[in-house]
Each structure stands twice: as structure tokens, then as C-alpha cells.
């Protein structure tokens, strides 16, 4: 949305001079698709890790998911059928973390990403963050984590 405002302001500034008229046309944005659906702060208990203790005892995992999809139809209709259902994103993420087992959080993040991308054809891109706060490192830290972005 801010890009459209910048383009309009830029057009007004350059409209006074004919030499800059071409540039103002280039900067006009007719359709911007930076819409994003966010499901952040999910917490699940899973059994992922390379160490036997991690696979046996399990631990908490924190997950954030961003999905790029046009929200325009849902904005106009105010109907759930016109958007990606964030409850389904939560359910897929929960299933990946709680029901599957991976040695690496990279594999866990990849599983979540792949499942969400195939969920709905309207999804163009997904970003998944997986944070592991109870890591076996002899030091003080908040978490280790991964972030991956996948596109169609």
C-alpha cells in the first residue's frame, strides 16, 4: 500500500516537467500483490533433533508462518471461501511438529513449507520460521532456528 502512495506523490512531483513525465508513468503501480497472511507464535511439543535425548524426551518448538496470497477477493466479499484458511495452516503445522519426527529442524521447516504450498493454488510463496528454545548448547541463548522461503 505504501508503494502506491509513493508512486502518486512521485507523479505529482514530476508532473510539472515534461522531461520527467515518462518516469512518473514508470513509477505508477496499478496492482501490487504484497498481501500476506501471517500465523505467528504457534507453539507445539515435538520430538525433533539429532540427539537421542531430544528424540526421546521431546521439547517445545515455536513456529511462524507467512503466506503470500492475494487477499483482495476476501476483502471485497468478507467470505472465508475467498482466502486461505489460517486454521488449516495451523493444523498442518501442528501435524508436522507433533506427529512427525525429524533429526534436523531444516527438514521440519521444509515439510511445513511443502505442505502449505500444496494446500491452495492461490498461495504464491511461503516463509516458515522454526525456533528451538531448548537446545543442547553449553551456553546462554534464546533459541536456535531456521527460516526458509519457498515459492511456486
Secondary structure, 3 states (H helix, E strand, C coil): CHHHHHHHHHHHHHCCCHHHHHHHHHHCCCCCCCCEEEEEEEEEEECCCCCHHHHHHCEEEEEEEEEECCCHHHHHHCCHHHCCCHHHHHHHHHHHHHHCCCCCHHHHHHHHHHHHHCCCCCCCEEEEEEEECCCCCCCCCCCEEEEEEEEC
